Amino acid sequence: MNIERLAKADPKSQMPRKFKSTASRESISTHNFQEVMNQQRQSLNAERYQAAMSKIEEQGKRLADFRTAEELREYKKLLQTFIDETVQHSRQLEAQRDFNRRGSHSYTIVKEVDEKLTQMTNDILKNETNHLDILAHVGEIRGLLLNLYL
């Protein structure tokens, strides 16, 4: 009878239960850490997105004001960088989720941006466009970029 009481009071006999709670705490801790890291990445991506969109919008206004080949080239370069980073980010998300619907969505939007940019480039080179027309093109492209990012 004393042996049974000692076995019940022995802390070694409760060790497996203790390990289970520690393991579950580590799992919760790891899960929380991953959530925090994902939130930080999303926050960083949102900041980079906002900065890139601001640069694109500013360059679009400069393009509308000056309508030079140099301003157009800089605008295209900013768009290309933004699109490349956004598509790359969406591919990373797809790989993490094993979800492939967004890829075709991204391709469609990139194709539309390219068409709008080509149309705007042709209008600028032919000198057939004014300040408001360029701003309209820039606005359309900005809307497509928003759809691409979201």
JOWO-V710041 format. One record per helix or strand of 2 or more residues. SS is the DSSP state (alpha for helix, beta for strand). FROM is the first residue (numbers start at 1). LEN is the number of residues. If there is no record, write none. Layout:
SS FROM LEN
SS FROM LEN
//
This chain:
alpha 2 8
alpha 11 56
alpha 69 29
alpha 101 25
alpha 131 19
//
